[in-house]
């Protein structure tokens, strides 16, 4: 039945090199200055969209690059005259690591669209629909395209019917399209066929597929998905493709060339764009920013369901604790913690919560001897509802440690509006409306950036500032 419904049409391509590709391979360190010279050529390709903002870019701009992320967005919008700009948005967590009040979510969506974003890809780390509603409504109100992402994962609760029902709910919520967000590269080719077909039966919305090459199957998965009716795929220009990034744009365009799915991208133009990024890649390799480890295939992804970014995070945590020899033990502990925590998909911030707890369990030599604040919050329902119940013994530890009872409502319903309070806290630094949102997400990091910005504007050398307030 599904085959007759789906008319064969060209696949569209969303380019990720300005966001997820460099987030996955070089810890989100591409600067705006490195992006701007190639935008004119990228704008002529005919992409469905260019993903260039959101995710970890906001944090990295402020924390490491000493850039204003809002300024980056405005510059990108100025350069992309013909191409839609897309961002990744963590539902009620926005681009931060905790749930925010609705007024902050609504204002962030409003300002994102006002500054140049066309498509907002909204996901929740637990696939709790309630955590998506505010952002979807806000995007619709501002005339943006609200794309809701299903955080794809494996487990006996995640059946085809589960995904099909979720797709129906997303359509009813008012989303404009659906993305299968396979952050760990877990979706195998034949499963992609089944999943896309069942989603097409459940919804009339366009379906986009986002995956990572970490497990080595992504290109084959894309081919099967497109043949099953997937409308859009996410790819990265070849210098920052493969490994923990996406399949290469030029390769996928070539694969479908001459078929009914041909995206009709100009290979000579794509080659010029690749030529621009290749020296940057060589520089990142030379300076150690691009670690060859993230360029290979890691089959442990399929064994432990650990996304590539989470793997590198675990390694750095163990290095800091001088416990690198515990790496394999931690990888084995991750699925056990995930099960105790209600089997959530492993994506920001649930991946960090589960990963850090697994590290503690192994390094301390006793499971749940210490619970992180985030683990406690997750077990108390503050991040939302998980698909499976929590391990009651582990949840009891969180209750005993905090003295709080678990909540079953949407956590944001318990939060007072935050914007006025945030405005009051940071008013001395405010130079634009958007500054309050930077502060809302990362108070200390944003304050450090505001001090740095002021030092630059007054031509003060941050290193010699009297109070040492201007970090370099």
NUFIDREN-103281 format. One record per residue (C-alpha): chain; residue in three letters; x, z, y. Coordinates in steps of 0.25 Angstrom, whole numbers, plus 2048, in hexadecimal, padded with zeros to 3 digits. Layout:
["A", "Ala", [X, Z, Y]]
...
END
This chain:
["A", "Unk", [800, 800, 800]]
["A", "Unk", [80B, 804, 80A]]
["A", "Unk", [812, 7F7, 808]]
["A", "Unk", [806, 7EF, 80D]]
["A", "Unk", [804, 7F8, 819]]
["A", "Unk", [812, 7F7, 81E]]
["A", "Unk", [815, 7E9, 824]]
["A", "Unk", [823, 7E5, 823]]
["A", "Unk", [82A, 7E6, 831]]
["A", "Unk", [838, 7E7, 837]]
["A", "Unk", [83E, 7F5, 837]]
["A", "Unk", [841, 7FB, 844]]
["A", "Unk", [84E, 803, 846]]
["A", "Unk", [851, 80F, 84E]]
["A", "Unk", [85F, 811, 852]]
["A", "Unk", [865, 81F, 850]]
["A", "Unk", [874, 81E, 855]]
["A", "Unk", [871, 825, 862]]
["A", "Unk", [86B, 831, 85C]]
["A", "Unk", [86A, 834, 84D]]
["A", "Unk", [876, 82B, 849]]
["A", "Unk", [880, 833, 852]]
["A", "Unk", [879, 840, 84F]]
["A", "Unk", [87B, 83E, 840]]
["A", "Unk", [889, 839, 840]]
["A", "Unk", [890, 83F, 84D]]
["A", "Unk", [888, 84B, 850]]
["A", "Unk", [881, 845, 85B]]
["A", "Unk", [88D, 843, 864]]
["A", "Unk", [88B, 834, 869]]
["A", "Unk", [88A, 835, 879]]
["A", "Unk", [881, 82E, 882]]
["A", "Unk", [88D, 827, 888]]
["A", "Unk", [890, 821, 87A]]
["A", "Unk", [881, 81D, 879]]
["A", "Unk", [87F, 816, 886]]
["A", "Unk", [888, 809, 885]]
["A", "Unk", [881, 804, 879]]
["A", "Unk", [873, 807, 87C]]
["A", "Unk", [870, 7F9, 883]]
["A", "Unk", [874, 7F2, 876]]
["A", "Unk", [86C, 7FC, 86D]]
["A", "Unk", [860, 7F9, 876]]
["A", "Unk", [860, 7EB, 872]]
["A", "Unk", [860, 7ED, 863]]
["A", "Unk", [850, 7EF, 862]]
["A", "Unk", [850, 7FC, 85B]]
["A", "Unk", [843, 803, 858]]
["A", "Unk", [84A, 80F, 860]]
["A", "Unk", [857, 815, 863]]
["A", "Unk", [858, 824, 85F]]
["A", "Unk", [860, 82A, 869]]
["A", "Unk", [85C, 838, 86D]]
["A", "Unk", [857, 845, 867]]
["A", "Unk", [85C, 84B, 85A]]
["A", "Unk", [869, 852, 85C]]
["A", "Unk", [86D, 849, 868]]
["A", "Unk", [867, 853, 872]]
["A", "Unk", [86F, 85F, 86E]]
["A", "Unk", [87C, 857, 86C]]
["A", "Unk", [87A, 851, 87A]]
["A", "Unk", [87A, 85E, 881]]
["A", "Unk", [883, 866, 877]]
["A", "Unk", [88E, 85D, 874]]
["A", "Unk", [88E, 851, 87D]]
["A", "Unk", [88A, 858, 88A]]
["A", "Unk", [87F, 84D, 88D]]
["A", "Unk", [871, 84E, 892]]
["A", "Unk", [868, 849, 886]]
["A", "Unk", [85D, 845, 890]]
["A", "Unk", [867, 83D, 898]]
["A", "Unk", [86C, 836, 88B]]
["A", "Unk", [85D, 832, 888]]
["A", "Unk", [85B, 82D, 896]]
["A", "Unk", [868, 824, 895]]
["A", "Unk", [864, 81F, 888]]
["A", "Unk", [856, 81B, 88D]]
["A", "Unk", [85C, 814, 899]]
["A", "Unk", [864, 80B, 88F]]
["A", "Unk", [85A, 809, 884]]
["A", "Unk", [850, 7FF, 88C]]
["A", "Unk", [849, 7F9, 880]]
["A", "Unk", [84B, 803, 874]]
["A", "Unk", [843, 810, 871]]
["A", "Unk", [84B, 81D, 871]]
["A", "Unk", [848, 827, 866]]
["A", "Unk", [84B, 836, 865]]
["A", "Unk", [84B, 840, 85A]]
["A", "Unk", [842, 84D, 85D]]
["A", "Unk", [841, 859, 854]]
["A", "Unk", [833, 85C, 856]]
["A", "Unk", [830, 86A, 85B]]
["A", "Unk", [840, 86C, 85B]]
["A", "Unk", [841, 861, 865]]
["A", "Unk", [851, 85E, 864]]
["A", "Unk", [854, 86D, 862]]
["A", "Unk", [854, 876, 856]]
["A", "Unk", [848, 87F, 859]]
["A", "Unk", [839, 87D, 85B]]
["A", "Unk", [835, 87B, 86A]]
["A", "Unk", [828, 87E, 871]]
["A", "Unk", [81F, 872, 873]]
["A", "Unk", [822, 871, 882]]
["A", "Unk", [830, 86F, 87F]]
["A", "Unk", [82D, 864, 875]]
["A", "Unk", [823, 85D, 87E]]
["A", "Unk", [82D, 85D, 88A]]
["A", "Unk", [839, 858, 881]]
["A", "Unk", [830, 84C, 87C]]
["A", "Unk", [82B, 849, 88A]]
["A", "Unk", [83A, 849, 890]]
["A", "Unk", [83F, 841, 884]]
["A", "Unk", [835, 836, 886]]
["A", "Unk", [837, 836, 895]]
["A", "Unk", [846, 835, 894]]
["A", "Unk", [845, 829, 88A]]
["A", "Unk", [841, 82C, 87C]]
["A", "Unk", [837, 823, 876]]
["A", "Unk", [836, 828, 868]]
["A", "Unk", [837, 836, 864]]
["A", "Unk", [839, 839, 855]]
["A", "Unk", [834, 847, 852]]
["A", "Unk", [836, 84E, 846]]
["A", "Unk", [835, 85D, 840]]
["A", "Unk", [83F, 863, 837]]
["A", "Unk", [834, 868, 82E]]
["A", "Unk", [82B, 85C, 82F]]
["A", "Unk", [821, 866, 835]]
["A", "Unk", [817, 85D, 83D]]
["A", "Unk", [813, 868, 846]]
["A", "Unk", [821, 868, 84C]]
["A", "Unk", [820, 859, 850]]
["A", "Unk", [812, 859, 857]]
["A", "Unk", [817, 85E, 865]]
["A", "Unk", [822, 853, 866]]
["A", "Unk", [819, 848, 861]]
["A", "Unk", [80E, 84B, 86B]]
["A", "Unk", [818, 84C, 876]]
["A", "Unk", [81E, 83F, 872]]
["A", "Unk", [810, 838, 872]]
["A", "Unk", [80D, 83E, 87F]]
["A", "Unk", [819, 839, 886]]
["A", "Unk", [817, 82B, 880]]
["A", "Unk", [823, 82C, 876]]
["A", "Unk", [823, 827, 868]]
["A", "Unk", [822, 833, 85F]]
["A", "Unk", [829, 831, 851]]
["A", "Unk", [827, 83C, 847]]
["A", "Unk", [832, 83E, 83D]]
["A", "Unk", [830, 843, 82F]]
["A", "Unk", [83D, 84B, 82B]]
["A", "Unk", [83F, 845, 81D]]
["A", "Unk", [844, 84E, 812]]
["A", "Unk", [842, 850, 803]]
["A", "Unk", [83B, 85B, 7FB]]
["A", "Unk", [82F, 85C, 7F2]]
["A", "Unk", [826, 85F, 7FF]]
["A", "Unk", [82A, 852, 805]]
["A", "Unk", [821, 848, 7FE]]
["A", "Unk", [81D, 83B, 802]]
["A", "Unk", [80F, 841, 805]]
["A", "Unk", [816, 84B, 80E]]
["A", "Unk", [81C, 840, 816]]
["A", "Unk", [810, 837, 816]]
["A", "Unk", [807, 843, 81B]]
["A", "Unk", [811, 847, 826]]
["A", "Unk", [811, 838, 82B]]
["A", "Unk", [802, 839, 82C]]
["A", "Unk", [803, 846, 834]]
["A", "Unk", [80E, 840, 83D]]
["A", "Unk", [805, 834, 840]]
["A", "Unk", [7F9, 83D, 843]]
["A", "Unk", [802, 845, 84D]]
["A", "Unk", [804, 839, 856]]
["A", "Unk", [812, 834, 852]]
["A", "Unk", [815, 826, 854]]
["A", "Unk", [81F, 824, 848]]
["A", "Unk", [825, 82B, 83C]]
["A", "Unk", [833, 82D, 839]]
["A", "Unk", [839, 831, 82B]]
["A", "Unk", [844, 839, 82F]]
["A", "Unk", [84E, 83A, 824]]
["A", "Unk", [859, 842, 82A]]
["A", "Unk", [861, 844, 81D]]
["A", "Unk", [860, 837, 817]]
["A", "Unk", [858, 83C, 80C]]
["A", "Unk", [84E, 830, 80B]]
["A", "Unk", [851, 827, 7FF]]
["A", "Unk", [84D, 818, 800]]
["A", "Unk", [842, 819, 7F5]]
["A", "Unk", [83C, 825, 7FC]]
["A", "Unk", [83D, 81E, 809]]
["A", "Unk", [834, 813, 803]]
["A", "Unk", [82A, 81E, 7FE]]
["A", "Unk", [82A, 826, 80B]]
["A", "Unk", [828, 81A, 815]]
["A", "Unk", [81D, 815, 80D]]
["A", "Unk", [815, 822, 80C]]
["A", "Unk", [817, 824, 81B]]
["A", "Unk", [812, 816, 81E]]
["A", "Unk", [806, 81A, 816]]
["A", "Unk", [804, 827, 81E]]
["A", "Unk", [806, 822, 82C]]
["A", "Unk", [805, 816, 834]]
["A", "Unk", [811, 81B, 83D]]
["A", "Unk", [81E, 813, 83D]]
["A", "Unk", [828, 819, 834]]
["A", "Unk", [837, 81B, 837]]
["A", "Unk", [842, 81F, 82E]]
["A", "Unk", [84E, 828, 832]]
["A", "Unk", [858, 82B, 828]]
["A", "Unk", [867, 82E, 827]]
["A", "Unk", [872, 827, 81E]]
["A", "Unk", [877, 835, 819]]
["A", "Unk", [873, 833, 80B]]
["A", "Unk", [876, 824, 80A]]
["A", "Unk", [869, 81E, 808]]
["A", "Unk", [863, 81C, 816]]
["A", "Unk", [864, 80D, 817]]
["A", "Unk", [85D, 80B, 80A]]
["A", "Unk", [853, 815, 80E]]
["A", "Unk", [850, 80D, 81B]]
["A", "Unk", [84F, 800, 813]]
["A", "Unk", [845, 806, 80A]]
["A", "Unk", [83D, 80D, 815]]
["A", "Unk", [83C, 800, 81D]]
["A", "Unk", [837, 7F8, 811]]
["A", "Unk", [82D, 803, 80F]]
["A", "Unk", [828, 801, 81E]]
["A", "Unk", [831, 80A, 826]]
["A", "Unk", [830, 805, 835]]
["A", "Unk", [83C, 80B, 83B]]
["A", "Unk", [84A, 80F, 836]]
["A", "Unk", [855, 817, 83D]]
["A", "Unk", [863, 812, 83D]]
["A", "Unk", [870, 814, 844]]
["A", "Unk", [87A, 809, 849]]
["A", "Unk", [885, 808, 83E]]
["A", "Unk", [891, 810, 845]]
["A", "Unk", [888, 81C, 844]]
["A", "Unk", [880, 819, 838]]
["A", "Unk", [880, 81E, 829]]
["A", "Unk", [885, 82B, 825]]
["A", "Unk", [87C, 836, 82B]]
["A", "Unk", [877, 82C, 834]]
["A", "Unk", [86D, 820, 832]]
["A", "Unk", [86F, 813, 82B]]
["A", "Unk", [875, 808, 834]]
["A", "Unk", [86C, 800, 83E]]
["A", "Unk", [873, 7F3, 83C]]
["A", "Unk", [873, 7F4, 82C]]
["A", "Unk", [864, 7F8, 82C]]
["A", "Unk", [861, 7ED, 835]]
["A", "Unk", [869, 7E3, 82D]]
["A", "Unk", [862, 7E8, 820]]
["A", "Unk", [854, 7E4, 825]]
["A", "Unk", [859, 7D7, 82C]]
["A", "Unk", [851, 7CB, 827]]
["A", "Unk", [847, 7D4, 820]]
["A", "Unk", [839, 7D7, 825]]
["A", "Unk", [83E, 7E4, 82A]]
["A", "Unk", [849, 7DE, 833]]
["A", "Unk", [84B, 7E6, 83F]]
["A", "Unk", [851, 7DA, 847]]
["A", "Unk", [85D, 7E2, 84D]]
["A", "Unk", [868, 7DA, 853]]
["A", "Unk", [874, 7DC, 84A]]
["A", "Unk", [87E, 7D7, 854]]
["A", "Unk", [879, 7E1, 85E]]
["A", "Unk", [879, 7EC, 854]]
["A", "Unk", [888, 7E9, 851]]
["A", "Unk", [88B, 7EA, 860]]
["A", "Unk", [885, 7F8, 860]]
["A", "Unk", [88C, 7FC, 854]]
["A", "Unk", [899, 7F7, 85A]]
["A", "Unk", [896, 801, 866]]
["A", "Unk", [895, 80D, 85D]]
["A", "Unk", [8A0, 80A, 853]]
["A", "Unk", [8AB, 80F, 85D]]
["A", "Unk", [8A3, 81B, 860]]
["A", "Unk", [8A2, 81E, 851]]
["A", "Unk", [8B1, 81C, 84F]]
["A", "Unk", [8B4, 826, 85A]]
["A", "Unk", [8AA, 830, 854]]
["A", "Unk", [8B2, 82E, 847]]
["A", "Unk", [8BF, 830, 84D]]
["A", "Unk", [8BB, 83C, 855]]
["A", "Unk", [8B5, 842, 848]]
["A", "Unk", [8A7, 842, 84E]]
["A", "Unk", [8A2, 839, 843]]
["A", "Unk", [8A6, 840, 836]]
["A", "Unk", [8A7, 836, 82A]]
["A", "Unk", [8A0, 840, 822]]
["A", "Unk", [892, 83D, 829]]
["A", "Unk", [894, 82E, 826]]
["A", "Unk", [893, 82E, 817]]
["A", "Unk", [888, 830, 80D]]
["A", "Unk", [885, 83F, 809]]
["A", "Unk", [87C, 83F, 7FC]]
["A", "Unk", [87B, 84E, 7FE]]
["A", "Unk", [871, 84B, 809]]
["A", "Unk", [867, 847, 7FD]]
["A", "Unk", [86B, 853, 7F5]]
["A", "Unk", [869, 85D, 800]]
["A", "Unk", [861, 856, 80A]]
["A", "Unk", [86A, 85A, 815]]
["A", "Unk", [86B, 850, 821]]
["A", "Unk", [878, 84B, 826]]
["A", "Unk", [878, 853, 833]]
["A", "Unk", [875, 860, 82B]]
["A", "Unk", [881, 85D, 821]]
["A", "Unk", [88B, 85C, 82D]]
["A", "Unk", [884, 869, 833]]
["A", "Unk", [886, 871, 826]]
["A", "Unk", [895, 86D, 825]]
["A", "Unk", [897, 871, 834]]
["A", "Unk", [890, 87F, 831]]
["A", "Unk", [898, 881, 825]]
["A", "Unk", [8A5, 87E, 82C]]
["A", "Unk", [8A2, 888, 837]]
["A", "Unk", [8A0, 892, 82C]]
["A", "Unk", [8AD, 88E, 825]]
["A", "Unk", [8A4, 88C, 819]]
["A", "Unk", [8A6, 87D, 816]]
["A", "Unk", [8A7, 87F, 807]]
["A", "Unk", [898, 884, 807]]
["A", "Unk", [893, 876, 80B]]
["A", "Unk", [88E, 872, 7FD]]
["A", "Unk", [888, 87F, 7FB]]
["A", "Unk", [881, 87E, 809]]
["A", "Unk", [87B, 870, 805]]
["A", "Unk", [875, 876, 7F8]]
["A", "Unk", [86F, 881, 800]]
["A", "Unk", [868, 878, 80A]]
["A", "Unk", [85D, 873, 801]]
["A", "Unk", [85B, 882, 7FD]]
["A", "Unk", [859, 887, 80B]]
["A", "Unk", [850, 87A, 80E]]
["A", "Unk", [847, 87E, 803]]
["A", "Unk", [847, 88D, 807]]
["A", "Unk", [843, 888, 815]]
["A", "Unk", [837, 87F, 811]]
["A", "Unk", [83E, 872, 80E]]
["A", "Unk", [83F, 86D, 81C]]
["A", "Unk", [845, 85F, 81F]]
["A", "Unk", [854, 861, 823]]
["A", "Unk", [854, 85C, 831]]
["A", "Unk", [857, 863, 83F]]
["A", "Unk", [855, 86E, 840]]
["A", "Unk", [851, 872, 832]]
["A", "Unk", [85E, 86C, 82C]]
["A", "Unk", [866, 875, 835]]
["A", "Unk", [85E, 881, 831]]
["A", "Unk", [85E, 87E, 822]]
["A", "Unk", [86D, 87A, 823]]
["A", "Unk", [872, 886, 82A]]
["A", "Unk", [86A, 890, 821]]
["A", "Unk", [870, 889, 815]]
["A", "Unk", [87E, 88B, 81B]]
["A", "Unk", [87B, 89A, 81E]]
["A", "Unk", [876, 89C, 810]]
["A", "Unk", [882, 896, 809]]
["A", "Unk", [88D, 89C, 813]]
["A", "Unk", [887, 8AA, 813]]
["A", "Unk", [886, 8AA, 804]]
["A", "Unk", [877, 8AF, 804]]
["A", "Unk", [86B, 8A6, 806]]
["A", "Unk", [863, 8AA, 813]]
["A", "Unk", [86C, 8B6, 816]]
["A", "Unk", [86B, 8B1, 824]]
["A", "Unk", [860, 8A8, 82A]]
["A", "Unk", [863, 8A0, 836]]
["A", "Unk", [859, 8A1, 842]]
["A", "Unk", [854, 893, 83F]]
["A", "Unk", [852, 896, 830]]
["A", "Unk", [84A, 8A2, 834]]
["A", "Unk", [841, 899, 83E]]
["A", "Unk", [83F, 88E, 833]]
["A", "Unk", [83B, 899, 829]]
["A", "Unk", [831, 89F, 833]]
["A", "Unk", [82A, 891, 836]]
["A", "Unk", [830, 88F, 843]]
["A", "Unk", [835, 881, 840]]
["A", "Unk", [828, 87D, 83A]]
["A", "Unk", [821, 87C, 82C]]
["A", "Unk", [82A, 877, 820]]
["A", "Unk", [824, 86F, 815]]
["A", "Unk", [827, 87A, 80A]]
["A", "Unk", [826, 889, 80C]]
["A", "Unk", [832, 891, 80F]]
["A", "Unk", [839, 89A, 805]]
["A", "Unk", [831, 8A7, 807]]
["A", "Unk", [83D, 8B0, 805]]
["A", "Unk", [846, 8A8, 80F]]
["A", "Unk", [83A, 8A8, 819]]
["A", "Unk", [839, 8B7, 817]]
["A", "Unk", [847, 8B9, 81B]]
["A", "Unk", [844, 8B1, 828]]
["A", "Unk", [838, 8BA, 82A]]
["A", "Unk", [83F, 8C7, 828]]
["A", "Unk", [84B, 8C3, 831]]
["A", "Unk", [842, 8BF, 83D]]
["A", "Unk", [836, 8C8, 83B]]
["A", "Unk", [82D, 8BB, 83E]]
["A", "Unk", [822, 8B5, 835]]
["A", "Unk", [822, 8A6, 832]]
["A", "Unk", [81A, 89E, 83B]]
["A", "Unk", [811, 893, 835]]
["A", "Unk", [80C, 88C, 843]]
["A", "Unk", [814, 882, 84A]]
["A", "Unk", [820, 88A, 850]]
["A", "Unk", [81F, 883, 85E]]
["A", "Unk", [811, 889, 85F]]
["A", "Unk", [817, 897, 860]]
["A", "Unk", [821, 892, 86B]]
["A", "Unk", [81E, 894, 87A]]
["A", "Unk", [821, 888, 883]]
["A", "Unk", [830, 888, 886]]
["A", "Unk", [832, 87E, 892]]
["A", "Unk", [830, 887, 89E]]
["A", "Unk", [839, 892, 898]]
["A", "Unk", [844, 888, 895]]
["A", "Unk", [843, 882, 8A3]]
["A", "Unk", [845, 890, 8A9]]
["A", "Unk", [851, 893, 8A0]]
["A", "Unk", [859, 886, 8A4]]
["A", "Unk", [854, 883, 8B2]]
["A", "Unk", [862, 885, 8B8]]
["A", "Unk", [867, 879, 8B0]]
["A", "Unk", [85B, 86F, 8B1]]
["A", "Unk", [85F, 862, 8B7]]
["A", "Unk", [854, 85A, 8B0]]
["A", "Unk", [846, 85D, 8A9]]
["A", "Unk", [84D, 85A, 89B]]
["A", "Unk", [857, 865, 89C]]
["A", "Unk", [84D, 86F, 898]]
["A", "Unk", [84B, 868, 88B]]
["A", "Unk", [85A, 868, 889]]
["A", "Unk", [85A, 877, 88B]]
["A", "Unk", [84E, 879, 882]]
["A", "Unk", [855, 873, 876]]
["A", "Unk", [863, 878, 878]]
["A", "Unk", [863, 883, 883]]
["A", "Unk", [872, 887, 882]]
["A", "Unk", [877, 879, 87F]]
["A", "Unk", [86F, 873, 88B]]
["A", "Unk", [873, 87E, 894]]
["A", "Unk", [882, 87B, 891]]
["A", "Unk", [87F, 86C, 894]]
["A", "Unk", [878, 86F, 8A1]]
["A", "Unk", [884, 877, 8A5]]
["A", "Unk", [88D, 86C, 8A1]]
["A", "Unk", [884, 862, 8A8]]
["A", "Unk", [885, 86A, 8B5]]
["A", "Unk", [894, 86B, 8B4]]
["A", "Unk", [895, 85C, 8B3]]
["A", "Unk", [88C, 859, 8BF]]
["A", "Unk", [894, 863, 8C7]]
["A", "Unk", [8A1, 85D, 8C2]]
["A", "Unk", [8A5, 86A, 8BD]]
["A", "Unk", [8AF, 86A, 8B1]]
["A", "Unk", [8A8, 872, 8A6]]
["A", "Unk", [8B5, 877, 8A1]]
["A", "Unk", [8B9, 87E, 8AE]]
["A", "Unk", [8AB, 882, 8B2]]
["A", "Unk", [8AC, 891, 8B7]]
["A", "Unk", [8A2, 897, 8AE]]
["A", "Unk", [8A5, 88E, 8A2]]
["A", "Unk", [897, 88A, 8A2]]
["A", "Unk", [899, 87B, 8A0]]
["A", "Unk", [89C, 878, 892]]
["A", "Unk", [8A4, 86B, 88F]]
END
